[in-house]
């Protein structure tokens, strides 16, 4: 369907990095552009291609490198590199997750920052953190097994916060409300023991 139908445009505020080369956007050097074929948000380097698109009366439109190769029928001979653990697209894991939402995150004495957090079904013991829901690369991952959960916020913390600690490693999170915090804690309490929600259901059935 590429080029035959108008794509769904990913909104600018849904990404913090180019969806092709993964370079972070910033106000000075990396303006956001949309590929007219797939709707992805890309930087100027990755949108420097043009192809005739059927849905737009075969006019020449700006497209990303990947779509350009598909539309003109040229195959990229390079083998696609195996994706690293952080290079799993947020949309890919969010659509098949145990839980996902925005949480505030703080590490050590750095200020609180908003992160899109996901625990995917296929890796229910790992927490992925993204800058935005459509980012193509995670900022960090936390393997939850063996962490201790502290869900009583101190006076200096945000109200609906909880901490994950393991030896010297401390990760602080805060949800927007108590209900969301409890949903996350339910999944995390299982993950730190090496269990998944499915596992728990099977135990209850048995």
C-alpha positions as CSV (number, residue, x, y, z in Angstrom):
1,X,0.0,0.0,0.0
2,X,3.0,2.3,0.3
3,X,2.5,5.4,-1.8
4,X,-1.0,4.2,-2.9
5,X,-2.7,5.5,0.2
6,X,-2.2,8.6,2.4
7,X,-0.4,7.4,5.6
8,X,-1.3,8.1,9.2
9,X,1.0,10.9,10.3
10,X,2.8,10.5,13.5
11,X,2.4,13.7,15.5
12,X,5.6,15.7,16.2
13,X,5.1,15.5,19.9
14,X,4.9,11.7,19.8
15,X,8.7,11.4,19.1
16,X,11.9,12.9,20.5
17,X,14.2,11.4,17.9
18,X,14.3,10.7,14.1
19,X,12.4,7.5,13.5
20,X,15.0,6.3,10.9
21,X,18.5,7.3,12.2
22,X,17.5,7.7,15.8
23,X,19.3,11.1,16.2
24,X,17.6,13.2,18.9
25,X,15.7,16.3,17.7
26,X,16.7,19.6,19.0
27,X,15.6,23.2,18.3
28,X,18.7,24.2,16.4
29,X,20.0,21.4,14.1
30,X,17.3,18.8,13.7
31,X,14.0,20.0,12.4
32,X,11.2,17.5,12.1
33,X,10.0,16.4,8.7
34,X,7.3,13.9,7.7
35,X,7.8,11.2,5.1
36,X,4.8,11.5,2.8
37,X,4.7,7.8,2.2
38,X,4.8,6.2,5.7
39,X,4.0,9.2,7.8
40,X,7.0,8.8,10.1
41,X,8.8,11.8,11.6
42,X,12.3,12.1,10.3
43,X,15.3,14.5,10.3
44,X,16.3,16.5,7.2
45,X,19.0,14.0,6.3
46,X,16.6,11.1,6.3
47,X,13.9,13.0,4.4
48,X,16.2,14.0,1.5
49,X,14.6,11.7,-1.1
50,X,11.7,12.2,-3.5
51,X,9.4,9.7,-5.1
52,X,6.1,9.8,-7.2
53,X,3.2,8.9,-4.9
54,X,0.1,7.4,-6.4
55,X,-2.3,8.8,-3.8
56,X,-1.1,12.3,-4.6
57,X,-1.7,12.1,-8.4
58,X,1.8,10.7,-8.9
59,X,3.4,14.0,-7.9
60,X,7.0,14.0,-6.5
61,X,6.9,14.0,-2.7
62,X,9.5,14.1,0.1
63,X,10.0,10.5,1.4
64,X,12.4,8.8,3.7
65,X,15.3,6.6,2.5
66,X,13.5,3.3,3.3
67,X,10.3,4.2,1.5
68,X,12.3,5.6,-1.5
69,X,14.0,2.2,-1.9
70,X,10.6,0.3,-1.7
71,X,8.8,2.6,-4.1
72,X,11.5,2.7,-6.8
73,X,12.0,-1.1,-6.3
74,X,15.6,-0.9,-5.2
75,X,16.6,-3.4,-2.5
76,X,19.1,-2.5,0.1
77,X,21.8,-5.2,-0.2
78,X,23.2,-4.6,3.3
79,X,21.9,-7.0,5.8
80,X,19.9,-5.3,8.4
81,X,21.9,-5.2,11.6
82,X,20.5,-7.1,14.4
83,X,18.6,-4.7,16.6
84,X,20.2,-4.0,20.0
85,X,18.1,-4.3,23.1
86,X,17.4,-0.5,23.1
87,X,16.4,-0.4,19.4
88,X,13.0,-2.0,19.9
89,X,10.4,0.5,18.7
90,X,8.1,1.9,21.4
91,X,5.0,1.4,19.3
92,X,6.0,-2.2,18.7
93,X,6.2,-3.0,22.4
94,X,3.4,-0.7,23.6
95,X,0.9,-2.4,21.4
96,X,1.7,-5.8,23.0
97,X,2.4,-4.8,26.6
98,X,1.5,-5.9,30.0
99,X,1.3,-2.2,31.0
100,X,2.4,1.1,29.5
101,X,1.9,4.8,30.4
102,X,3.7,8.0,31.1
103,X,5.5,8.0,34.5
104,X,7.8,10.6,36.1
105,X,11.3,9.2,36.5
106,X,14.2,10.3,38.7
107,X,17.7,8.8,38.9
108,X,20.0,9.7,41.8
109,X,19.8,13.5,42.3
110,X,18.8,14.4,38.8
111,X,15.4,16.3,38.4
112,X,12.2,14.4,37.7
113,X,11.5,13.9,34.0
114,X,8.6,12.4,32.0
115,X,9.2,9.0,30.4
116,X,7.0,6.6,28.4
117,X,7.3,3.4,30.3
118,X,6.5,-0.1,28.9
119,X,6.7,-3.6,30.2
120,X,6.3,-5.8,27.1
121,X,4.5,-9.1,27.1
122,X,7.4,-11.0,25.5
123,X,9.8,-9.6,28.1
124,X,7.5,-9.2,31.2
125,X,10.5,-8.9,33.5
126,X,12.0,-5.8,31.8
127,X,10.9,-2.2,32.0
128,X,11.6,-0.1,28.9
129,X,11.8,3.7,29.1
130,X,11.2,6.0,26.1
131,X,11.2,9.7,25.6
132,X,7.8,9.5,23.8
133,X,5.3,6.8,22.7
134,X,6.4,6.6,19.1
135,X,10.2,6.7,19.7
136,X,12.2,4.0,17.8
137,X,14.8,3.5,20.5
138,X,14.6,3.2,24.3
139,X,16.5,5.6,26.5
140,X,17.1,2.8,29.1
141,X,15.9,-0.6,30.2
142,X,15.7,-2.0,33.7
143,X,15.7,-5.8,34.3
144,X,13.3,-5.9,37.2
145,X,14.3,-9.3,38.6
146,X,15.8,-9.0,42.1
147,X,14.9,-5.4,42.7
148,X,13.2,-4.3,46.0
149,X,10.1,-2.2,45.8
150,X,9.5,0.7,48.2
151,X,6.0,2.2,47.6
152,X,5.9,4.7,50.5
153,X,6.9,8.1,49.2
154,X,9.0,10.4,51.4
155,X,7.9,14.0,52.0
156,X,10.3,15.3,49.3
157,X,9.0,12.8,46.7
158,X,6.0,13.3,44.3
159,X,2.8,12.0,46.0
160,X,2.2,8.8,43.9
161,X,5.8,7.6,43.8
162,X,7.6,4.4,44.3
163,X,11.3,3.3,44.2
164,X,13.1,0.3,42.8
165,X,16.4,-0.5,44.6
166,X,19.1,-3.0,44.1
167,X,22.5,-2.6,45.9
168,X,23.5,0.9,44.9
169,X,21.1,1.3,42.0
170,X,18.0,3.3,42.8
171,X,15.2,4.2,40.3
172,X,12.3,6.5,41.4
173,X,9.0,6.6,39.6
174,X,5.8,8.6,40.1
175,X,2.4,8.1,38.5
176,X,-0.2,10.8,37.9
177,X,-2.7,9.2,40.3
178,X,-2.9,6.4,42.9
179,X,-4.9,4.1,40.7
180,X,-2.2,4.1,38.0
181,X,0.5,3.6,40.6
182,X,-1.2,0.5,42.0
183,X,-1.5,-0.9,38.5
184,X,2.2,-0.6,38.0
185,X,3.0,-2.0,41.4
186,X,0.9,-5.0,40.8
187,X,2.9,-5.9,37.7
188,X,6.3,-4.9,39.2
189,X,5.8,-6.9,42.4
190,X,5.4,-10.0,40.2
191,X,8.4,-9.1,38.0
192,X,10.9,-8.6,40.8
193,X,10.1,-12.2,41.9
194,X,10.5,-13.5,38.3
195,X,6.8,-14.0,37.8
196,X,4.5,-12.7,35.1
197,X,0.7,-11.9,35.2
198,X,0.1,-15.1,33.1
199,X,2.1,-17.1,35.6
200,X,0.0,-15.7,38.5
201,X,-3.2,-16.6,36.7
202,X,-2.1,-20.2,36.1
203,X,-1.2,-20.5,39.8
204,X,-4.7,-19.2,40.8
205,X,-6.3,-21.7,38.4
206,X,-4.3,-24.6,39.7
